[in-house]
Amino acid sequence: MGPFDRGILVLYTFTLTLLFLALGAWLAGWPDLVQRLWGEVNTRSYQEILWALLLVYFIMGLRLLWRSLKPERKKQAVVQEGGLGQVRVSLAAIESLSEKTVAAVPGIKEVKAKVEASSRGVALNLKLITAPDINIPTVSEDIQREVKDSIYNVVGLTVSEVRVSVESFVAVKPRVE
């Protein structure tokens, strides 16, 4: 849940707490306090504002419900058993390693990696932005081989698949010094 949704949750919870406090005061035998407050708010000039607030709170409630039911990406890790115990490597660390490996390849301008754990090892999806003057099939094979070797040498994991997707080409502008 991001900061926006947390802000909505704080506002929503605070308002519901105030409403339940008013209900509790009414049930405790202080009806004139609640009725006087309701009489102040329930005038013709405030009805449009109350309808707008009702709509906003309904939308906020739907958003909070949707966010609570939407599955978040789990922070998974790959676990290896060693002689002295477990070694856990997060998928984010493997993504970072593969991005650094690919960024070192000449002609690659940007790279975004996504790793998926499977029973046969890990599978990578690489989205690249490259220079237009490189040979895509040759560079793709080099990238696949280098990423596979790098992950195996550093983490000790078998890479089952490396999918390379070229998203865009960016022209190289000469630097003026």
Secondary structure, DSSP 8 states (H G I E B T S, - for coil): --HHHHHHHHHHHHHHHHHHHHHHHHHTT-HHHHHHHHHHHSSHHHHHHHHHHHHHHHHHHHHHHHHHHS------EEEEE-SSSEEEEEHHHHHHHHHHHHHTSTTEEEEEEEEEEETTEEEEEEEEEE-TTS-HHHHHHHHHHHHHHHHHHHT---EEEEEEEEEEE--------
